Amino acid sequence: MFNYACYPAVEVSYKVKTPDSVTPSQLKSEEEQDQSPKSLIEATEQSTPQLISHKEVLEMFQITSKATIYKWRQNRGFPDPVTLMPLRWLRSAIEEWKENVGGCGR
């Protein structure tokens, strides 16, 4: 048997996000304000003027296989992504590669 009396006491405190008297409709409205998984997925697929998403790269070159991009990176000098989670490339690097090396079949 262990003698737990020799361990120091630890005080734990926490804050409650919502007050004690909350109706179910109030909780629902707070949950709706949080980002849903669908919103997070949409956010990772969006591109910016400087960065292009993996999905948009696939659409730009009219390909469906992500493996094609990895093969292009190994064999044809396709630019490396600047972020890995989520995958993002510099838009200017992709457009430059497209103009100089080209897309499918070249």
Biopython code that builds the backbone (N, CA, C, O; Angstrom):
import numpy as np
from Bio.PDB.StructureBuilder import StructureBuilder

atoms = [
    (1, "MET", "N", (0.841, -1.179, 0.000)),
    (1, "MET", "CA", (0.000, 0.000, 0.000)),
    (1, "MET", "C", (0.884, 1.240, 0.000)),
    (1, "MET", "O", (1.970, 1.258, 0.580)),
    (2, "PHE", "N", (0.383, 2.277, -0.670)),
    (2, "PHE", "CA", (1.116, 3.532, -0.737)),
    (2, "PHE", "C", (0.660, 4.449, 0.383)),
    (2, "PHE", "O", (-0.510, 4.458, 0.767)),
    (3, "ASN", "N", (1.594, 5.209, 0.892)),
    (3, "ASN", "CA", (1.286, 6.194, 1.919)),
    (3, "ASN", "C", (1.151, 7.547, 1.220)),
    (3, "ASN", "O", (2.149, 8.218, 0.956)),
    (4, "TYR", "N", (-0.064, 7.934, 0.929)),
    (4, "TYR", "CA", (-0.315, 9.183, 0.213)),
    (4, "TYR", "C", (-0.163, 10.407, 1.101)),
    (4, "TYR", "O", (-0.175, 11.530, 0.596)),
    (5, "ALA", "N", (-0.026, 10.231, 2.371)),
    (5, "ALA", "CA", (0.113, 11.361, 3.291)),
    (5, "ALA", "C", (1.439, 12.082, 3.082)),
    (5, "ALA", "O", (1.564, 13.253, 3.442)),
    (6, "CYS", "N", (2.430, 11.405, 2.508)),
    (6, "CYS", "CA", (3.736, 12.043, 2.321)),
    (6, "CYS", "C", (3.781, 12.953, 1.092)),
    (6, "CYS", "O", (4.750, 13.693, 0.921)),
    (7, "TYR", "N", (2.764, 12.916, 0.239)),
    (7, "TYR", "CA", (2.727, 13.778, -0.934)),
    (7, "TYR", "C", (2.207, 15.163, -0.566)),
    (7, "TYR", "O", (1.320, 15.286, 0.278)),
    (8, "PRO", "N", (2.750, 16.205, -1.193)),
    (8, "PRO", "CA", (2.263, 17.560, -0.881)),
    (8, "PRO", "C", (0.855, 17.772, -1.431)),
    (8, "PRO", "O", (0.472, 17.182, -2.442)),
    (9, "ALA", "N", (0.113, 18.603, -0.765)),
    (9, "ALA", "CA", (-1.239, 18.933, -1.209)),
    (9, "ALA", "C", (-1.148, 19.888, -2.403)),
    (9, "ALA", "O", (-0.299, 20.778, -2.433)),
    (10, "VAL", "N", (-2.013, 19.696, -3.364)),
    (10, "VAL", "CA", (-2.039, 20.539, -4.550)),
    (10, "VAL", "C", (-3.404, 21.211, -4.608)),
    (10, "VAL", "O", (-4.443, 20.557, -4.529)),
    (11, "GLU", "N", (-3.376, 22.546, -4.749)),
    (11, "GLU", "CA", (-4.630, 23.272, -4.881)),
    (11, "GLU", "C", (-4.938, 23.458, -6.362)),
    (11, "GLU", "O", (-4.072, 23.852, -7.143)),
    (12, "VAL", "N", (-6.174, 23.172, -6.735)),
    (12, "VAL", "CA", (-6.604, 23.293, -8.116)),
    (12, "VAL", "C", (-7.732, 24.301, -8.168)),
    (12, "VAL", "O", (-8.677, 24.243, -7.380)),
    (13, "SER", "N", (-7.619, 25.233, -9.111)),
    (13, "SER", "CA", (-8.697, 26.198, -9.307)),
    (13, "SER", "C", (-8.984, 26.308, -10.800)),
    (13, "SER", "O", (-8.110, 26.056, -11.630)),
    (14, "TYR", "N", (-10.184, 26.677, -11.124)),
    (14, "TYR", "CA", (-10.565, 26.826, -12.519)),
    (14, "TYR", "C", (-11.654, 27.872, -12.626)),
    (14, "TYR", "O", (-12.349, 28.178, -11.658)),
    (15, "LYS", "N", (-11.784, 28.408, -13.817)),
    (15, "LYS", "CA", (-12.808, 29.409, -14.079)),
    (15, "LYS", "C", (-13.866, 28.792, -14.979)),
    (15, "LYS", "O", (-13.554, 28.033, -15.897)),
    (16, "VAL", "N", (-15.100, 29.124, -14.709)),
    (16, "VAL", "CA", (-16.211, 28.639, -15.507)),
    (16, "VAL", "C", (-16.513, 29.671, -16.574)),
    (16, "VAL", "O", (-16.622, 30.864, -16.291)),
    (17, "LYS", "N", (-16.648, 29.193, -17.817)),
    (17, "LYS", "CA", (-16.876, 30.094, -18.938)),
    (17, "LYS", "C", (-18.266, 30.726, -18.881)),
    (17, "LYS", "O", (-18.427, 31.904, -19.200)),
    (18, "THR", "N", (-19.251, 29.960, -18.483)),
    (18, "THR", "CA", (-20.621, 30.457, -18.461)),
    (18, "THR", "C", (-21.115, 30.575, -17.027)),
    (18, "THR", "O", (-20.640, 29.847, -16.156)),
    (19, "PRO", "N", (-22.038, 31.456, -16.766)),
    (19, "PRO", "CA", (-22.581, 31.568, -15.415)),
    (19, "PRO", "C", (-23.395, 30.319, -15.058)),
    (19, "PRO", "O", (-23.722, 29.502, -15.919)),
    (20, "ASP", "N", (-23.712, 30.196, -13.763)),
    (20, "ASP", "CA", (-24.435, 29.021, -13.286)),
    (20, "ASP", "C", (-25.842, 28.913, -13.864)),
    (20, "ASP", "O", (-26.331, 27.805, -14.083)),
    (21, "SER", "N", (-26.485, 30.019, -14.109)),
    (21, "SER", "CA", (-27.860, 29.976, -14.622)),
    (21, "SER", "C", (-27.861, 30.259, -16.122)),
    (21, "SER", "O", (-27.947, 31.409, -16.552)),
    (22, "VAL", "N", (-27.767, 29.204, -16.894)),
    (22, "VAL", "CA", (-27.723, 29.325, -18.345)),
    (22, "VAL", "C", (-28.823, 28.449, -18.921)),
    (22, "VAL", "O", (-29.002, 27.302, -18.512)),
    (23, "THR", "N", (-29.549, 29.001, -19.868)),
    (23, "THR", "CA", (-30.591, 28.219, -20.529)),
    (23, "THR", "C", (-29.982, 27.461, -21.700)),
    (23, "THR", "O", (-28.949, 27.875, -22.226)),
    (24, "PRO", "N", (-30.595, 26.367, -22.116)),
    (24, "PRO", "CA", (-30.060, 25.620, -23.269)),
    (24, "PRO", "C", (-29.932, 26.463, -24.534)),
    (24, "PRO", "O", (-29.007, 26.257, -25.319)),
    (25, "SER", "N", (-30.846, 27.408, -24.742)),
    (25, "SER", "CA", (-30.742, 28.248, -25.937)),
    (25, "SER", "C", (-29.516, 29.158, -25.875)),
    (25, "SER", "O", (-28.914, 29.449, -26.908)),
    (26, "GLN", "N", (-29.142, 29.607, -24.688)),
    (26, "GLN", "CA", (-27.938, 30.428, -24.555)),
    (26, "GLN", "C", (-26.692, 29.595, -24.860)),
    (26, "GLN", "O", (-25.769, 30.073, -25.519)),
    (27, "LEU", "N", (-26.668, 28.364, -24.386)),
    (27, "LEU", "CA", (-25.526, 27.500, -24.676)),
    (27, "LEU", "C", (-25.405, 27.244, -26.165)),
    (27, "LEU", "O", (-24.300, 27.242, -26.707)),
    (28, "LYS", "N", (-26.522, 27.030, -26.827)),
    (28, "LYS", "CA", (-26.498, 26.773, -28.265)),
    (28, "LYS", "C", (-25.941, 27.969, -29.024)),
    (28, "LYS", "O", (-25.157, 27.805, -29.958)),
    (29, "SER", "N", (-26.345, 29.168, -28.625)),
    (29, "SER", "CA", (-25.851, 30.352, -29.326)),
    (29, "SER", "C", (-24.347, 30.515, -29.131)),
    (29, "SER", "O", (-23.660, 30.970, -30.046)),
    (30, "GLU", "N", (-23.822, 30.156, -27.968)),
    (30, "GLU", "CA", (-22.383, 30.234, -27.750)),
    (30, "GLU", "C", (-21.649, 29.194, -28.596)),
    (30, "GLU", "O", (-20.571, 29.462, -29.126)),
    (31, "GLU", "N", (-22.243, 28.005, -28.717)),
    (31, "GLU", "CA", (-21.624, 26.966, -29.534)),
    (31, "GLU", "C", (-21.601, 27.360, -30.999)),
    (31, "GLU", "O", (-20.647, 27.045, -31.711)),
    (32, "GLU", "N", (-22.634, 28.042, -31.456)),
    (32, "GLU", "CA", (-22.680, 28.476, -32.849)),
    (32, "GLU", "C", (-21.610, 29.520, -33.137)),
    (32, "GLU", "O", (-21.134, 29.633, -34.267)),
    (33, "GLN", "N", (-21.230, 30.287, -32.106)),
    (33, "GLN", "CA", (-20.203, 31.301, -32.304)),
    (33, "GLN", "C", (-18.828, 30.679, -32.472)),
    (33, "GLN", "O", (-17.968, 31.241, -33.151)),
    (34, "ASP", "N", (-18.612, 29.504, -31.848)),
    (34, "ASP", "CA", (-17.345, 28.807, -32.007)),
    (34, "ASP", "C", (-17.233, 28.310, -33.437)),
    (34, "ASP", "O", (-18.239, 28.111, -34.117)),
    (35, "GLN", "N", (-15.993, 28.108, -33.891)),
    (35, "GLN", "CA", (-15.810, 27.593, -35.242)),
    (35, "GLN", "C", (-16.174, 26.123, -35.277)),
    (35, "GLN", "O", (-15.721, 25.341, -34.441)),
    (36, "SER", "N", (-16.971, 25.761, -36.220)),
    (36, "SER", "CA", (-17.331, 24.368, -36.401)),
    (36, "SER", "C", (-16.240, 23.682, -37.217)),
    (36, "SER", "O", (-15.447, 24.364, -37.866)),
    (37, "PRO", "N", (-16.177, 22.344, -37.204)),
    (37, "PRO", "CA", (-15.171, 21.653, -38.026)),
    (37, "PRO", "C", (-15.271, 22.018, -39.502)),
    (37, "PRO", "O", (-14.253, 22.100, -40.189)),
    (38, "LYS", "N", (-16.488, 22.237, -39.997)),
    (38, "LYS", "CA", (-16.647, 22.611, -41.394)),
    (38, "LYS", "C", (-15.959, 23.951, -41.665)),
    (38, "LYS", "O", (-15.308, 24.117, -42.696)),
    (39, "SER", "N", (-16.104, 24.906, -40.739)),
    (39, "SER", "CA", (-15.457, 26.203, -40.910)),
    (39, "SER", "C", (-13.946, 26.067, -40.912)),
    (39, "SER", "O", (-13.262, 26.762, -41.664)),
    (40, "LEU", "N", (-13.417, 25.185, -40.082)),
    (40, "LEU", "CA", (-11.973, 24.979, -40.046)),
    (40, "LEU", "C", (-11.483, 24.364, -41.347)),
    (40, "LEU", "O", (-10.420, 24.729, -41.848)),
    (41, "ILE", "N", (-12.245, 23.441, -41.890)),
    (41, "ILE", "CA", (-11.864, 22.833, -43.169)),
    (41, "ILE", "C", (-11.887, 23.873, -44.271)),
    (41, "ILE", "O", (-10.976, 23.924, -45.098)),
    (42, "GLU", "N", (-12.921, 24.705, -44.291)),
    (42, "GLU", "CA", (-12.997, 25.753, -45.304)),
    (42, "GLU", "C", (-11.844, 26.727, -45.157)),
    (42, "GLU", "O", (-11.307, 27.200, -46.159)),
    (43, "ALA", "N", (-11.452, 27.036, -43.930)),
    (43, "ALA", "CA", (-10.356, 27.981, -43.704)),
    (43, "ALA", "C", (-9.035, 27.416, -44.214)),
    (43, "ALA", "O", (-8.204, 28.167, -44.725)),
    (44, "THR", "N", (-8.825, 26.103, -44.085)),
    (44, "THR", "CA", (-7.570, 25.527, -44.550)),
    (44, "THR", "C", (-7.521, 25.414, -46.060)),
    (44, "THR", "O", (-6.438, 25.292, -46.631)),
    (45, "GLU", "N", (-8.671, 25.451, -46.721)),
    (45, "GLU", "CA", (-8.692, 25.341, -48.177)),
    (45, "GLU", "C", (-8.639, 26.695, -48.867)),
    (45, "GLU", "O", (-8.480, 26.754, -50.086)),
    (46, "GLN", "N", (-8.767, 27.772, -48.124)),
    (46, "GLN", "CA", (-8.783, 29.098, -48.727)),
    (46, "GLN", "C", (-7.370, 29.543, -49.073)),
    (46, "GLN", "O", (-6.404, 29.200, -48.392)),
    (47, "SER", "N", (-7.276, 30.304, -50.132)),
    (47, "SER", "CA", (-6.004, 30.865, -50.551)),
    (47, "SER", "C", (-5.993, 32.357, -50.264)),
    (47, "SER", "O", (-7.030, 32.960, -49.989)),
    (48, "THR", "N", (-4.812, 32.936, -50.333)),
    (48, "THR", "CA", (-4.650, 34.374, -50.158)),
    (48, "THR", "C", (-3.964, 34.905, -51.416)),
    (48, "THR", "O", (-3.544, 34.119, -52.265)),
    (49, "PRO", "N", (-3.847, 36.217, -51.546)),
    (49, "PRO", "CA", (-3.141, 36.737, -52.727)),
    (49, "PRO", "C", (-1.684, 36.271, -52.813)),
    (49, "PRO", "O", (-1.143, 36.155, -53.913)),
    (50, "GLN", "N", (-1.040, 36.003, -51.662)),
    (50, "GLN", "CA", (0.356, 35.579, -51.680)),
    (50, "GLN", "C", (0.517, 34.062, -51.659)),
    (50, "GLN", "O", (1.481, 33.532, -52.211)),
    (51, "LEU", "N", (-0.433, 33.355, -51.019)),
    (51, "LEU", "CA", (-0.320, 31.912, -50.856)),
    (51, "LEU", "C", (-1.439, 31.194, -51.591)),
    (51, "LEU", "O", (-2.548, 31.711, -51.722)),
    (52, "ILE", "N", (-1.132, 30.003, -52.064)),
    (52, "ILE", "CA", (-2.112, 29.197, -52.796)),
    (52, "ILE", "C", (-2.247, 27.853, -52.086)),
    (52, "ILE", "O", (-1.250, 27.257, -51.679)),
    (53, "SER", "N", (-3.469, 27.385, -51.942)),
    (53, "SER", "CA", (-3.730, 26.133, -51.226)),
    (53, "SER", "C", (-3.495, 24.930, -52.135)),
    (53, "SER", "O", (-3.409, 25.053, -53.357)),
    (54, "HIS", "N", (-3.393, 23.770, -51.501)),
    (54, "HIS", "CA", (-3.192, 22.518, -52.234)),
    (54, "HIS", "C", (-4.352, 22.272, -53.193)),
    (54, "HIS", "O", (-4.152, 21.861, -54.337)),
    (55, "LYS", "N", (-5.558, 22.527, -52.713)),
    (55, "LYS", "CA", (-6.746, 22.321, -53.542)),
    (55, "LYS", "C", (-6.704, 23.201, -54.783)),
    (55, "LYS", "O", (-7.037, 22.743, -55.877)),
    (56, "GLU", "N", (-6.301, 24.455, -54.628)),
    (56, "GLU", "CA", (-6.254, 25.366, -55.760)),
    (56, "GLU", "C", (-5.134, 24.995, -56.739)),
    (56, "GLU", "O", (-5.273, 25.201, -57.945)),
    (57, "VAL", "N", (-4.031, 24.454, -56.226)),
    (57, "VAL", "CA", (-2.958, 23.990, -57.114)),
    (57, "VAL", "C", (-3.473, 22.850, -57.987)),
    (57, "VAL", "O", (-3.208, 22.805, -59.189)),
    (58, "LEU", "N", (-4.220, 21.920, -57.360)),
    (58, "LEU", "CA", (-4.790, 20.814, -58.133)),
    (58, "LEU", "C", (-5.721, 21.339, -59.216)),
    (58, "LEU", "O", (-5.693, 20.860, -60.349)),
    (59, "GLU", "N", (-6.546, 22.323, -58.870)),
    (59, "GLU", "CA", (-7.476, 22.898, -59.849)),
    (59, "GLU", "C", (-6.743, 23.656, -60.944)),
    (59, "GLU", "O", (-7.135, 23.600, -62.110)),
    (60, "MET", "N", (-5.678, 24.367, -60.576)),
    (60, "MET", "CA", (-4.932, 25.167, -61.547)),
    (60, "MET", "C", (-4.361, 24.293, -62.667)),
    (60, "MET", "O", (-4.372, 24.677, -63.836)),
    (61, "PHE", "N", (-3.864, 23.115, -62.290)),
    (61, "PHE", "CA", (-3.251, 22.236, -63.276)),
    (61, "PHE", "C", (-4.213, 21.151, -63.757)),
    (61, "PHE", "O", (-3.821, 20.262, -64.514)),
    (62, "GLN", "N", (-5.448, 21.219, -63.327)),
    (62, "GLN", "CA", (-6.493, 20.277, -63.715)),
    (62, "GLN", "C", (-6.065, 18.833, -63.472)),
    (62, "GLN", "O", (-6.181, 17.974, -64.346)),
    (63, "ILE", "N", (-5.570, 18.591, -62.264)),
    (63, "ILE", "CA", (-5.195, 17.242, -61.850)),
    (63, "ILE", "C", (-5.999, 16.886, -60.608)),
    (63, "ILE", "O", (-6.490, 17.765, -59.900)),
    (64, "THR", "N", (-6.128, 15.595, -60.352)),
    (64, "THR", "CA", (-6.901, 15.154, -59.193)),
    (64, "THR", "C", (-6.041, 14.442, -58.165)),
    (64, "THR", "O", (-6.465, 14.277, -57.022)),
    (65, "SER", "N", (-4.868, 14.023, -58.535)),
    (65, "SER", "CA", (-4.011, 13.251, -57.645)),
    (65, "SER", "C", (-2.991, 14.149, -56.953)),
    (65, "SER", "O", (-2.241, 14.880, -57.601)),
    (66, "LYS", "N", (-2.980, 14.080, -55.644)),
    (66, "LYS", "CA", (-1.973, 14.820, -54.887)),
    (66, "LYS", "C", (-0.581, 14.266, -55.147)),
    (66, "LYS", "O", (0.412, 14.987, -55.043)),
    (67, "ALA", "N", (-0.512, 12.992, -55.482)),
    (67, "ALA", "CA", (0.785, 12.366, -55.746)),
    (67, "ALA", "C", (1.478, 12.990, -56.947)),
    (67, "ALA", "O", (2.707, 12.993, -57.014)),
    (68, "THR", "N", (0.715, 13.517, -57.894)),
    (68, "THR", "CA", (1.300, 14.159, -59.071)),
    (68, "THR", "C", (2.172, 15.336, -58.659)),
    (68, "THR", "O", (3.264, 15.524, -59.196)),
    (69, "ILE", "N", (1.696, 16.119, -57.716)),
    (69, "ILE", "CA", (2.478, 17.271, -57.254)),
    (69, "ILE", "C", (3.776, 16.805, -56.614)),
    (69, "ILE", "O", (4.824, 17.407, -56.845)),
    (70, "TYR", "N", (3.727, 15.745, -55.816)),
    (70, "TYR", "CA", (4.947, 15.230, -55.190)),
    (70, "TYR", "C", (5.933, 14.717, -56.235)),
    (70, "TYR", "O", (7.141, 14.899, -56.089)),
    (71, "LYS", "N", (5.423, 14.073, -57.293)),
    (71, "LYS", "CA", (6.298, 13.603, -58.371)),
    (71, "LYS", "C", (6.915, 14.776, -59.110)),
    (71, "LYS", "O", (8.095, 14.744, -59.459)),
    (72, "TRP", "N", (6.112, 15.824, -59.354)),
    (72, "TRP", "CA", (6.646, 17.022, -60.005)),
    (72, "TRP", "C", (7.734, 17.658, -59.149)),
    (72, "TRP", "O", (8.728, 18.152, -59.680)),
    (73, "ARG", "N", (7.556, 17.649, -57.842)),
    (73, "ARG", "CA", (8.580, 18.215, -56.955)),
    (73, "ARG", "C", (9.881, 17.441, -57.073)),
    (73, "ARG", "O", (10.958, 18.038, -57.056)),
    (74, "GLN", "N", (9.801, 16.123, -57.193)),
    (74, "GLN", "CA", (11.002, 15.295, -57.281)),
    (74, "GLN", "C", (11.651, 15.356, -58.650)),
    (74, "GLN", "O", (12.877, 15.399, -58.760)),
    (75, "ASN", "N", (10.825, 15.361, -59.704)),
    (75, "ASN", "CA", (11.362, 15.176, -61.056)),
    (75, "ASN", "C", (11.390, 16.431, -61.916)),
    (75, "ASN", "O", (12.190, 16.505, -62.848)),
    (76, "ARG", "N", (10.554, 17.412, -61.639)),
    (76, "ARG", "CA", (10.414, 18.542, -62.560)),
    (76, "ARG", "C", (10.657, 19.893, -61.910)),
    (76, "ARG", "O", (10.409, 20.927, -62.530)),
    (77, "GLY", "N", (11.135, 19.904, -60.679)),
    (77, "GLY", "CA", (11.483, 21.164, -60.032)),
    (77, "GLY", "C", (10.301, 21.990, -59.557)),
    (77, "GLY", "O", (10.403, 23.211, -59.437)),
    (78, "PHE", "N", (9.177, 21.331, -59.284)),
    (78, "PHE", "CA", (8.010, 22.050, -58.757)),
    (78, "PHE", "C", (8.385, 22.650, -57.399)),
    (78, "PHE", "O", (9.057, 21.993, -56.604)),
    (79, "PRO", "N", (7.964, 23.877, -57.126)),
    (79, "PRO", "CA", (8.369, 24.545, -55.878)),
    (79, "PRO", "C", (7.923, 23.768, -54.634)),
    (79, "PRO", "O", (6.873, 23.127, -54.623)),
    (80, "ASP", "N", (8.745, 23.844, -53.599)),
    (80, "ASP", "CA", (8.383, 23.248, -52.312)),
    (80, "ASP", "C", (7.358, 24.128, -51.624)),
    (80, "ASP", "O", (7.363, 25.345, -51.809)),
    (81, "PRO", "N", (6.472, 23.525, -50.826)),
    (81, "PRO", "CA", (5.494, 24.338, -50.092)),
    (81, "PRO", "C", (6.189, 25.161, -49.010)),
    (81, "PRO", "O", (7.229, 24.764, -48.485)),
    (82, "VAL", "N", (5.604, 26.305, -48.685)),
    (82, "VAL", "CA", (6.155, 27.140, -47.620)),
    (82, "VAL", "C", (5.586, 26.747, -46.268)),
    (82, "VAL", "O", (6.207, 27.022, -45.241)),
    (83, "THR", "N", (4.416, 26.108, -46.240)),
    (83, "THR", "CA", (3.858, 25.552, -45.009)),
    (83, "THR", "C", (3.394, 24.140, -45.301)),
    (83, "THR", "O", (2.965, 23.827, -46.412)),
    (84, "LEU", "N", (3.488, 23.287, -44.283)),
    (84, "LEU", "CA", (3.096, 21.897, -44.468)),
    (84, "LEU", "C", (1.714, 21.588, -43.908)),
    (84, "LEU", "O", (1.031, 20.696, -44.411)),
    (85, "MET", "N", (1.302, 22.297, -42.895)),
    (85, "MET", "CA", (-0.018, 22.053, -42.291)),
    (85, "MET", "C", (-0.738, 23.366, -42.146)),
    (85, "MET", "O", (-0.451, 24.083, -41.187)),
    (86, "PRO", "N", (-1.625, 23.733, -42.992)),
    (86, "PRO", "CA", (-2.000, 23.094, -44.244)),
    (86, "PRO", "C", (-0.988, 23.421, -45.331)),
    (86, "PRO", "O", (-0.214, 24.370, -45.209)),
    (87, "LEU", "N", (-1.002, 22.632, -46.386)),
    (87, "LEU", "CA", (-0.063, 22.849, -47.493)),
    (87, "LEU", "C", (-0.358, 24.172, -48.187)),
    (87, "LEU", "O", (-1.486, 24.431, -48.607)),
    (88, "ARG", "N", (0.670, 25.002, -48.300)),
    (88, "ARG", "CA", (0.557, 26.288, -48.985)),
    (88, "ARG", "C", (1.838, 26.532, -49.778)),
    (88, "ARG", "O", (2.940, 26.205, -49.335)),
    (89, "TRP", "N", (1.661, 27.115, -50.961)),
    (89, "TRP", "CA", (2.797, 27.502, -51.807)),
    (89, "TRP", "C", (2.733, 28.996, -52.054)),
    (89, "TRP", "O", (1.673, 29.614, -51.951)),
    (90, "LEU", "N", (3.879, 29.567, -52.381)),
    (90, "LEU", "CA", (3.895, 30.953, -52.823)),
    (90, "LEU", "C", (3.241, 31.008, -54.200)),
    (90, "LEU", "O", (3.644, 30.292, -55.117)),
    (91, "ARG", "N", (2.246, 31.850, -54.334)),
    (91, "ARG", "CA", (1.519, 31.953, -55.604)),
    (91, "ARG", "C", (2.465, 32.348, -56.737)),
    (91, "ARG", "O", (2.369, 31.817, -57.844)),
    (92, "SER", "N", (3.370, 33.273, -56.460)),
    (92, "SER", "CA", (4.297, 33.735, -57.497)),
    (92, "SER", "C", (5.217, 32.614, -57.972)),
    (92, "SER", "O", (5.534, 32.542, -59.159)),
    (93, "ALA", "N", (5.652, 31.734, -57.058)),
    (93, "ALA", "CA", (6.530, 30.628, -57.435)),
    (93, "ALA", "C", (5.789, 29.619, -58.308)),
    (93, "ALA", "O", (6.354, 29.083, -59.261)),
    (94, "ILE", "N", (4.528, 29.364, -57.981)),
    (94, "ILE", "CA", (3.727, 28.423, -58.765)),
    (94, "ILE", "C", (3.484, 28.981, -60.163)),
    (94, "ILE", "O", (3.621, 28.265, -61.155)),
    (95, "GLU", "N", (3.121, 30.267, -60.240)),
    (95, "GLU", "CA", (2.853, 30.873, -61.543)),
    (95, "GLU", "C", (4.118, 30.931, -62.394)),
    (95, "GLU", "O", (4.054, 30.728, -63.607)),
    (96, "GLU", "N", (5.265, 31.206, -61.775)),
    (96, "GLU", "CA", (6.532, 31.227, -62.499)),
    (96, "GLU", "C", (6.874, 29.832, -63.022)),
    (96, "GLU", "O", (7.310, 29.689, -64.165)),
    (97, "TRP", "N", (6.682, 28.811, -62.197)),
    (97, "TRP", "CA", (6.945, 27.436, -62.627)),
    (97, "TRP", "C", (6.016, 27.054, -63.770)),
    (97, "TRP", "O", (6.430, 26.395, -64.724)),
    (98, "LYS", "N", (4.775, 27.464, -63.669)),
    (98, "LYS", "CA", (3.798, 27.140, -64.714)),
    (98, "LYS", "C", (4.197, 27.764, -66.051)),
    (98, "LYS", "O", (4.066, 27.128, -67.097)),
    (99, "GLU", "N", (4.687, 29.013, -66.018)),
    (99, "GLU", "CA", (5.089, 29.696, -67.251)),
    (99, "GLU", "C", (6.361, 29.100, -67.838)),
    (99, "GLU", "O", (6.465, 28.933, -69.053)),
    (100, "ASN", "N", (7.328, 28.777, -66.984)),
    (100, "ASN", "CA", (8.633, 28.315, -67.478)),
    (100, "ASN", "C", (8.680, 26.833, -67.781)),
    (100, "ASN", "O", (9.192, 26.437, -68.828)),
    (101, "VAL", "N", (8.161, 26.006, -66.894)),
    (101, "VAL", "CA", (8.255, 24.557, -67.053)),
    (101, "VAL", "C", (6.962, 24.006, -67.629)),
    (101, "VAL", "O", (6.989, 23.123, -68.486)),
    (102, "GLY", "N", (5.851, 24.512, -67.173)),
    (102, "GLY", "CA", (4.569, 24.088, -67.703)),
    (102, "GLY", "C", (3.899, 23.043, -66.849)),
    (102, "GLY", "O", (4.476, 22.499, -65.908)),
    (103, "GLY", "N", (2.676, 22.785, -67.205)),
    (103, "GLY", "CA", (1.872, 21.831, -66.459)),
    (103, "GLY", "C", (1.959, 20.440, -67.037)),
    (103, "GLY", "O", (3.048, 19.950, -67.337)),
    (104, "CYS", "N", (0.844, 19.816, -67.189)),
    (104, "CYS", "CA", (0.760, 18.402, -67.605)),
    (104, "CYS", "C", (1.288, 18.201, -69.017)),
    (104, "CYS", "O", (1.061, 19.017, -69.911)),
    (105, "GLY", "N", (1.995, 17.098, -69.190)),
    (105, "GLY", "CA", (2.370, 16.653, -70.515)),
    (105, "GLY", "C", (3.553, 17.334, -71.164)),
    (105, "GLY", "O", (3.906, 16.977, -72.287)),
    (106, "ARG", "N", (4.174, 18.283, -70.523)),
    (106, "ARG", "CA", (5.323, 18.956, -71.164)),
    (106, "ARG", "C", (6.627, 18.349, -70.722)),
    (106, "ARG", "O", (7.692, 18.788, -71.158)),
]
sb = StructureBuilder()
sb.init_structure("model")
sb.init_model(0)
sb.init_chain("A")
sb.init_seg("    ")
for serial, (resi, resn, name, xyz) in enumerate(atoms, 1):
    if name == "N":
        sb.init_residue(resn, " ", resi, " ")
    sb.init_atom(name, np.array(xyz, "f"), 0.0, 1.0, " ", f" {name:<3s}", serial, name[0])
structure = sb.get_structure()
